[in-house]
């Protein structure tokens, strides 16, 4: 069985985010998306339950500029067996629709049995790519799994639990399938010194659009359904109103809330 996990290189939330002159998010201070760590952990747990790396290897896939390989390296340090980095200048500016085309082409080339993703990226936060990818592949999808992820002994069926607001759903699908997991699914492992050193020897393959057989006109701005006309930093937050308790603070507070139809 082959397990493929999709990861993204996103701006580090510890640093201010801003847009460049091309209306695209600046990614100079970026890391592996935190939510994708849960997907990597899930993929590794599936692998370990089915013979480990030699029998059920985990491959990690990312799309992006050359520096996006850092996201792959972090996943390799966690225990993934190999990495694939799709990098092509034509991909820049792709929305979720165009990105799903690249992912479809890559998945078809790699031919995994299970594709695992996080619930969303921490930059765009669309959360639609798992479903888009499954639709393009024609595969079943188990989305927003909260835990109890397992693959049957004969590697034909994928099961997972999804926790809804008012109910708990037990999901099941035949393989191949697409799975997305939430940040409640597990506790991602922390790379130790041995795994960090070992990750240096693990192979990372770089692929272009041509190698995937994908027309450049189907990605980037030309292949996207969304156009960004203008982007900029959010305005500075205005100072709040301070109510001094001079004996009428309660009345002033009620008036403040009433003016905004909050009571």
ABEGO torsion letter per residue (X at the ends): XBBBBBBBBBBBAABBBBBBAAGBBBAABBBBBAAAAAAAAAAAAAAAAAGEAAABBBBBBBBEBAAAAAAAAAAAAAGBABBBBBBBAAABGBBAAAAAAAAAAAAAAAGBABBBBBABBAAAGAGAAAAAAAAAAGBBBBBGBAEGBBBBAAGABBBBBBBBAABBBBBBBBOBBBBBBBAAABBBBBBBAAAAAAAAABBBBBBBAAAAGBBAAABEAAABABBBABBBBBBBBBBBBBBBBAGAAAAAAAAAAAAAGAX
